[in-house]
């Protein structure tokens, strides 16, 4: 047994290792990044959906702003009340009001109400279908194309395509707004879970033009606006715009709408 | 100049480390979902492989050969490579948090990436001096970056296509890699004097 060889080998490897270790130690100190311990604790409370519903780019961004004191504790829609409470405890602040939000699709033109006038043979993606002049072949180019791009981004799997248009499950939805940001036709709005009235149409066309394409669309007659006792509805671009702070849910508009385009939130669509 | 071009041509195209020698497949398949991340990964690999080839070759010729310790090559090379990657991690964490987050776990995985050690060892095997080792390492890494960016471009396009359900995800990626390897096989017949 050649002791010298063993010692040389061991010494060489140890020497290289030592040099490497010292180099890394120095580099580690010189290029150290400060991590905020509070920020790490906050981040651990968040659900990691990275949906952007809180208004910040990601859960990491929200944690950073919270740690800096620039964000409300109740902004996380996915985590809801339990997460708000945890965060409030961690930061030593009050919880504040949190309103439950859900997404709503402003279109009820499904296969029965808005039959196809043309056949679309392109890639079945809502964003790509926007390049086609007649979108997905329905008469109305402003409506839901039903290819499910919104369903793909929903972190809660709350959206399914039923009868050719997207259907958002009100109970599963947490109101993060990912679908609203995705929809190329801007058909999805995020409203309060307890909202009384919604408009299931986004077509700026009126009367005959709408009727030719869809039996459930808003024809822009304005009866709802005229009838509203709280004066909560104004007509803009042949569509009713509801001021939810004024709407009392009396239902006057629901009854009088000739196409049932304005309806009670949570009611099933009538074609 | 001619040698430089020759070495680069052969390491990037003829003997592409990923597509012809099948080294470094883990980051190739793992970090090629987006062109931006793939580009970042490619740059990190270029840095690691070039510097580690240079350092490994230097230590081989200055330390291991004079003391007849060439049997320690693998051990010593791995120490150097691991240290380099750690250093890059520290560096990126400080200067490019976005890239650091995007590369995630794949950055330390470059350490165990057989491409890095493979290049260092083949340089020694082929008896190259420090300059040639560095050049070969640089060319190899450029080949890796080239392959991973092409793969990312194809994968980004695949994302928008209608892939049969059974093939979605890894299966179609592996098939694509295989087709790319076959395409690069066309370079293998090129023999420059």
Interface residues (C-beta under 8 A of the other chain):
Chain A: X8 X9 X12 X13 X16 X17 X20 X23 X24 X27 X28 X31 X32 X33 X123 X124 X125 X128
Chain B: X59 X63 X64 X67 X69 X72 X75 X76 X79 X80 X82 X83 X86 X87 X90 X91 X93 X94 X95 X97 X160 X161 X162
